[in-house]
Amino acid sequence: MNIEMLTRFFMWCSIINGGLLTLWSLVFWFAPKLVYKTQSKLFPIPEEQFTVVFYKFIGYFKMLFLFFNLVPYIVLLIIK
């Protein structure tokens, strides 16, 4: 495995995970009632608590995305 392959790997990981993060954020931003209605069938929690849990989930996912996908990709671009 060389640097080129590793760079492409992290590029695609960043694109896919960045797309998922954007999609989840947009869906929750534009249709929070729909998300709650759908998820409350599986997880019966109050709407206020669900909102907090979902924002935490998006925040944690964003941190993981930055640290484990985007930063390694940028570092590989710099050292290439």
Secondary structure as UniProt FT lines:
FT   HELIX           3..30
FT   HELIX           32..40
FT   TURN            41..42
FT   HELIX           47..65
FT   HELIX           66..70
FT   HELIX           71..79
//
